[in-house]
């Protein structure tokens, strides 16, 4: 079973992750991890921190000579900004004057500040915001990049792009494009969109939001192709893979909703318009004529492309601060301001892509033997052939 934990504060020395359950003998390409980390820092509307941090991963355990060992893998990314915060973020005790330098006691609406302070009993709400910061997604991307490398050897393609930003939605149907076409068009776009015709309109909205001291949200879509049928299970509520993907998407900072396939639209349409009719041919086996269900039935993958969308709220930090309260005096006060982006939606696409990759890799490892990666590849390929025409059905129609 694939498990991981992340650690680190936004302005602390390091972001760290430990991953357990990765098969032995998986080839690891560090450059691919760093490419994804770089994608996480790109995008129109990003703040000044992205100019400071140039994230590079360091692997300190679990990999030798480019191959995984089957033991826990430790990933480390340095926070270059820490040199300006060494005293304020010191693990050792410091004098009171230093502690009060960057104290936060005017909680920001929409952030974890206030409730986190109540829950954990903090006098200084910086203790909350340092961990609740989206800086943690650095390690979600690093972990997910290793998950992607598990999927790569199984010919599973996964890609994400920005579908809408600031209420302006692209019209290009991504499912009609290849993985390479989506990657190329998003790499050419500062907004990580595949519909370039609306980019100037969206950039103008971002520029206006910056002038107004506010922020913008949006929608990302993740597509995974060539996923074997039968991942997940209908037998228990907590084994339904589509539910896990939705939960994973909403676990990303500032995401408030997620949907699979046609999503919320299914509630307002007739069943005979939506159910994906089944067909068969000798080459691909069983398949669906449409994909309204987004690659899932009964919590299990169908073999059709998986489609998951995530809805990201605007970043809560406002440069024209909203109304708050001083937690010490209880007097009305404007919320604190922390360095932030105008929009992080373009950067969120790679986060969503790698988070979904992690869940899919975990589902693969739950179903197939995987002590050795070569064993896993053989098992998945054999299963794909079996699933085209299961042995138990072959003579039943005669």
C-alpha positions in Angstrom: 0.0 0.0 0.0 1.3 3.4 -1.0 1.4 5.8 2.0 3.1 9.2 2.5 3.4 12.0 5.0 4.6 15.5 4.4 6.2 17.9 6.9 7.5 21.5 6.9 6.4 25.1 7.5 6.1 27.7 4.7 9.0 29.7 6.0 10.9 26.9 7.7 14.2 25.4 6.4 12.7 22.4 4.5 9.7 20.8 3.0 9.9 17.0 3.5 8.0 13.9 2.5 8.4 10.2 3.3 6.8 7.7 0.9 6.3 4.0 1.8 5.1 1.2 -0.5 6.9 2.1 -3.7 8.0 -1.1 -5.5 11.7 -2.0 -5.7 13.4 -1.5 -9.1 11.3 1.4 -10.2 13.5 3.7 -12.3 13.4 7.2 -10.9 14.1 10.3 -13.0 14.8 13.2 -10.7 14.6 15.6 -13.7 10.9 14.7 -14.1 10.2 15.5 -10.5 12.0 18.9 -10.8 10.1 19.6 -14.1 6.8 19.2 -12.2 8.1 21.3 -9.3 8.9 24.0 -11.9 5.4 23.8 -13.4 4.0 24.4 -9.9 5.8 27.7 -9.8 4.7 29.0 -13.2 1.6 30.8 -14.2 0.2 34.3 -14.8 -0.9 35.9 -11.6 1.7 34.2 -9.4 3.2 36.3 -6.5 6.8 37.3 -5.7 7.5 34.1 -3.7 7.7 32.2 -6.9 10.6 34.4 -8.0 12.5 33.5 -4.8 12.0 29.7 -4.6 13.5 27.6 -7.4 12.5 24.2 -6.1 14.8 21.2 -6.6 14.2 17.9 -4.9 16.8 15.9 -3.0 16.3 12.2 -2.4 18.0 11.1 0.8 16.7 7.5 1.2 15.0 4.6 -0.7 16.7 5.1 -4.1 20.2 3.9 -5.2 21.8 4.2 -8.6 18.5 5.5 -10.1 16.3 2.6 -8.9 14.0 2.3 -5.9 14.9 -0.1 -3.1 11.4 -0.9 -1.9 12.2 0.9 1.4 10.8 4.3 2.5 11.8 7.2 0.1 12.6 10.5 1.7 12.2 13.7 -0.4 13.5 17.1 0.6 13.0 20.6 -0.9 14.8 23.6 0.6 12.9 26.8 1.3 15.3 29.5 0.0 13.3 32.2 1.8 14.2 30.7 5.2 17.4 32.7 5.4 15.2 35.8 6.1 13.2 33.9 8.7 15.9 32.0 10.7 15.1 33.7 14.0 11.3 33.9 13.6 11.1 30.3 12.6 13.8 29.0 14.9 13.2 25.6 16.4 15.0 26.8 19.6 13.5 29.3 22.0 14.2 33.0 21.2 13.7 36.2 23.2 10.3 37.8 23.4 11.2 40.7 21.1 11.9 38.3 18.2 8.8 36.3 18.8 6.6 39.4 18.5 8.2 40.5 15.2 5.9 38.7 12.8 3.0 37.8 15.2 -0.3 37.2 13.5 -3.4 38.1 15.6 -5.8 39.5 13.0 -7.1 36.3 11.4 -7.9 36.3 7.6 -11.4 35.4 6.5 -11.3 32.2 4.4 -8.0 31.0 5.9 -7.4 28.4 8.7 -6.0 31.2 11.0 -8.8 31.6 13.5 -10.2 28.1 13.9 -6.7 26.6 13.9 -5.7 29.0 16.8 -8.8 27.9 18.7 -8.3 24.2 18.1 -4.6 24.1 19.0 -4.4 26.8 21.6 -2.0 29.2 19.8 -1.4 32.7 20.9 0.4 33.5 17.6 -1.7 32.5 14.6 1.5 32.3 12.5 1.7 28.7 14.0 -1.4 27.9 11.9 -0.7 29.7 8.7 2.9 28.3 8.4 1.6 24.8 8.0 -1.8 25.5 6.4 0.0 27.4 3.6 -0.1 26.0 0.1 3.7 25.7 0.3 2.9 22.2 1.5 1.7 21.3 -2.0 5.4 21.3 -3.1 5.7 17.9 -1.5 2.3 16.7 -2.9 3.7 17.4 -6.3 7.0 15.7 -5.5 5.3 12.6 -4.2 2.8 12.6 -7.1 5.7 12.8 -9.5 7.0 9.5 -8.3 3.5 8.1 -8.5 3.4 9.3 -12.2 6.6 7.4 -12.8 4.9 4.2 -11.5 2.0 4.9 -13.9 4.3 5.8 -16.9 5.7 2.2 -17.0 2.1 0.9 -17.2 1.3 3.2 -20.1 -1.1 5.2 -18.1 -1.2 8.8 -19.2 -2.4 11.6 -16.8 -2.6 15.3 -17.6 -4.3 18.4 -16.2 -5.2 21.8 -17.5 -7.1 24.9 -16.5 -10.7 24.7 -17.8 -11.9 28.1 -16.4 -10.5 31.1 -14.5 -12.3 34.0 -13.1 -15.6 32.8 -14.5 -14.3 32.6 -18.1 -14.4 29.0 -19.4 -12.6 27.5 -22.4 -14.6 25.8 -25.1 -12.1 23.2 -26.4 -13.0 19.6 -25.6 -9.8 18.2 -24.0 -10.9 14.5 -24.4 -10.6 14.9 -28.2 -6.9 15.7 -27.8 -3.9 13.4 -27.2 -1.7 13.6 -24.1 1.1 15.2 -26.2 -1.3 17.9 -27.6 -2.6 18.8 -24.2 0.9 19.0 -22.8 2.1 21.1 -25.6 -0.8 23.6 -25.5 -0.6 24.0 -21.8 3.2 24.4 -21.7 2.7 27.2 -24.3 0.1 28.9 -22.1 0.8 31.1 -19.1 -2.6 30.2 -17.8 -2.2 26.4 -18.5 -5.2 26.5 -20.8 -5.8 24.6 -24.0 -8.2 27.2 -25.4 -5.8 30.1 -26.1 -8.5 32.3 -27.6 -9.8 33.4 -24.2 -6.4 34.1 -22.6 -6.2 37.8 -23.1 -9.7 38.2 -21.6 -8.6 36.3 -18.5 -5.3 38.1 -18.2 -7.2 41.4 -18.2 -9.4 40.1 -15.4 -6.3 39.1 -13.4 -4.7 42.5 -14.0 -7.9 44.2 -12.8 -8.1 42.0 -9.7 -4.5 43.0 -8.8 -5.5 46.7 -9.1 -8.5 46.0 -7.0 -6.5 44.2 -4.3 -8.5 41.0 -4.7 -8.1 37.4 -6.1 -9.6 35.0 -8.6 -10.5 31.3 -8.5 -11.2 28.7 -11.3 -11.6 25.2 -12.4 -9.0 22.5 -13.4 -9.6 19.3 -15.2 -7.5 16.1 -14.8 -7.7 13.4 -17.5 -6.2 9.9 -17.0 -6.1 7.5 -20.0 -5.5 3.8 -20.3 -6.3 3.0 -16.7 -7.3 -0.7 -16.3 -10.9 -1.5 -15.6 -11.7 -2.7 -12.1 -9.6 -0.4 -9.9 -11.6 0.4 -6.7 -14.6 -1.6 -5.5 -18.3 -1.5 -5.1 -18.2 -3.7 -2.0 -17.5 -1.0 0.6 -18.1 2.7 0.7 -14.5 3.5 1.5 -13.1 1.4 -1.4 -14.9 3.4 -4.1 -12.1 5.0 -6.1 -14.1 7.9 -7.6 -14.9 9.0 -4.0 -11.1 8.8 -3.2 -10.3 11.0 -6.2 -12.9 13.6 -5.3 -11.6 13.6 -1.7 -8.0 14.0 -2.9 -8.9 16.9 -5.1 -10.7 18.8 -2.3 -7.7 18.1 0.0 -5.7 20.5 -2.1 -5.6 24.0 -0.5 -8.5 26.2 -1.4 -10.4 23.6 -3.4 -14.1 23.6 -2.4 -15.7 21.1 -4.8 -14.9 18.3 -7.2 -16.8 16.2 -9.7 -16.3 13.2 -11.9 -17.5 12.9 -15.6 -20.5 15.1 -16.2 -20.6 15.8 -12.5 -23.4 18.0 -11.2 -25.1 18.1 -14.6 -26.3 14.5 -14.2 -28.8 15.6 -11.6 -30.8 17.5 -14.3 -30.8 15.1 -17.2 -32.7 11.9 -18.2 -31.1 8.5 -17.5 -31.3 7.4 -21.1 -29.2 10.4 -22.1 -26.4 9.7 -19.6 -25.8 6.0 -19.1 -22.7 4.9 -21.1 -23.8 2.1 -23.4 -21.6 -0.9 -23.6 -20.0 -2.4 -26.7 -17.4 -5.0 -27.5 -14.7 -5.7 -30.1 -11.8 -8.2 -30.2 -9.1 -5.6 -30.1 -10.1 -3.5 -27.1 -12.6 -5.8 -25.4 -15.5 -4.2 -23.6 -15.8 -0.4 -23.9 -18.4 2.4 -23.6 -19.9 4.4 -26.5 -19.9 7.5 -24.4 -18.2 8.6 -21.2 -20.6 10.7 -19.2 -19.7 8.8 -16.0 -16.0 9.9 -16.3 -14.5 6.4 -16.3 -16.4 5.1 -13.3 -19.3 2.8 -12.5 -20.0 1.6 -9.0 -16.9 3.2 -7.7 -14.7 1.2 -10.1 -12.8 2.2 -13.2 -14.4 1.2 -16.5 -11.3 1.5 -18.7 -12.6 4.7 -20.2 -10.7 7.9 -19.6 -11.0 9.2 -16.0 -12.2 12.8 -15.9 -12.0 14.7 -12.6 -12.6 18.5 -12.2 -11.7 20.6 -9.2 -13.1 23.9 -8.2 -10.7 26.3 -6.5 -11.9 29.3 -4.6 -10.1 32.7 -4.8 -7.1 33.0 -2.5 -8.4 34.3 0.8 -5.6 36.9 1.4 -6.8 40.2 0.2 -4.5 43.2 -0.4 -7.5 45.4 0.5 -8.0 43.5 3.8 -11.5 42.3 4.8 -13.1 42.8 8.2 -11.7 40.7 11.1 -11.2 40.9 14.9 -8.1 41.3 17.0 -8.0 38.0 18.9 -6.4 39.7 21.9 -8.6 42.8 22.3 -11.7 41.5 20.5 -11.9 44.9 18.7 -12.8 45.1 15.0 -9.7 45.1 12.9 -8.6 44.6 9.3 -7.3 41.1 8.5 -3.5 40.5 8.3 -1.8 40.5 4.9 0.6 37.8 4.0 2.5 37.6 0.7 0.2 35.9 -1.8 -0.8 35.4 -5.5 -3.6 37.1 -7.4 -4.6 33.6 -8.7 -3.0 30.2 -8.2 -5.2 28.4 -10.6 -2.6 27.9 -13.3 -0.2 26.5 -10.7 -2.9 24.3 -9.3 -3.2 22.2 -12.5 0.0 20.3 -11.9 -0.9 19.9 -8.2 -4.2 18.3 -9.2 -2.5 16.2 -11.8 0.0 14.7 -9.3 -2.5 14.3 -6.5 -4.8 12.3 -8.8 -1.7 10.3 -10.0 -0.9 9.4 -6.3 -4.4 8.0 -5.8 -4.3 6.0 -9.0 -0.9 4.6 -8.2 -2.2 3.6 -4.8 -5.2 1.8 -6.4 -2.9 0.0 -8.8 -0.7 -1.2 -5.9 -3.7 -2.3 -3.9 -4.8 -4.6 -6.7 -1.6 -6.1 -8.1 1.5 -7.7 -6.6 4.3 -5.2 -6.5 7.3 -6.1 -4.4 9.3 -5.7 -7.7 8.2 -3.1 -10.3 8.9 -5.6 -13.1 6.5 -8.0 -11.4 3.9 -5.2 -11.3 4.2 -4.4 -15.0 3.7 -8.1 -15.9 0.7 -8.4 -13.6 -1.0 -5.3 -15.0 -0.4 -6.4 -18.6 -1.7 -9.9 -18.0 -4.8 -8.5 -16.3 -5.5 -6.1 -19.2 -5.5 -9.1 -21.6 -7.8 -11.1 -19.2 -10.2 -8.2 -18.9 -10.9 -8.1 -22.6 -12.6 -11.5 -22.4 -12.6 -13.1 -18.9 -12.0 -16.8 -19.0 -15.0 -17.6 -17.0 -17.3 -16.2 -19.7 -15.7 -17.6 -22.8 -17.7 -20.7 -23.3 -21.0 -19.6 -21.7 -22.6 -18.3 -24.8 -22.3 -21.6 -26.8 
